[in-house]
Amino acid sequence: MDGLEIQPMMEGIISLLLTIITYHLSSISREMKQFKKDYSELRNTCNGLISEQVSIRTKLDGLMKKTKRKPELPD
């Protein structure tokens, strides 16, 4: 085989490899977009949970302070 016969075969192989690489890169790109979307939703959910926790803790602290007071004796 001389160079003229090998060249089209190599071009075909390179083209096939580039197609496979492109397919995998686009797949990775789609997965990254989905990951960013899922991460954003998770972050929003966590922020909501943290604010709920702070609210509940504030209410509990208020209740605990009320129960720690000594009852006033009637005159």
C-alpha positions in Angstrom: 0.0 0.0 0.0 1.3 3.4 -0.9 0.4 6.7 0.6 -2.4 7.4 -1.8 -4.3 4.3 -0.6 -3.7 4.9 3.1 -4.7 8.6 3.1 -8.5 8.1 2.4 -8.6 5.3 5.0 -6.9 7.5 7.6 -9.3 10.4 6.8 -12.2 8.1 7.4 -10.9 6.9 10.7 -10.1 10.4 11.8 -13.6 11.5 10.8 -15.2 8.7 12.7 -13.1 9.5 15.8 -14.1 13.1 15.6 -17.7 12.2 15.4 -17.5 10.0 18.4 -15.7 12.7 20.4 -18.3 15.3 19.4 -21.1 13.0 20.5 -19.5 12.5 23.9 -18.8 16.2 24.4 -22.4 17.1 23.6 -23.5 14.4 26.1 -21.3 15.9 28.8 -22.6 19.4 28.0 -26.2 18.2 28.4 -25.3 16.6 31.7 -23.6 19.7 33.0 -26.6 21.8 32.1 -28.9 19.4 34.0 -26.4 19.4 36.9 -26.5 23.2 37.1 -30.3 23.1 37.1 -30.5 20.5 39.8 -27.9 22.3 41.9 -29.8 25.5 41.6 -33.0 23.8 42.8 -31.2 22.1 45.6 -29.6 25.4 46.7 -33.0 27.1 46.7 -34.5 24.3 48.8 -31.6 24.4 51.3 -32.0 28.2 51.6 -35.7 27.7 52.3 -34.9 25.1 54.9 -32.4 27.3 56.6 -34.8 30.2 56.8 -37.5 27.8 58.2 -35.0 26.6 60.8 -34.1 30.1 61.9 -37.8 30.9 62.2 -38.6 27.8 64.3 -35.5 28.4 66.5 -36.6 32.0 67.1 -40.1 30.9 68.0 -38.7 28.2 70.3 -36.3 30.6 72.0 -39.2 33.0 72.6 -41.3 30.2 74.2 -38.3 29.0 76.3 -37.8 32.6 77.6 -41.5 32.9 78.6 -41.4 29.6 80.5 -38.2 30.5 82.4 -39.8 33.6 84.0 -40.9 33.3 87.6 -44.6 33.5 87.9 -45.7 36.8 89.5 -47.4 36.4 92.8 -50.8 38.1 93.2 -50.9 41.0 95.7 
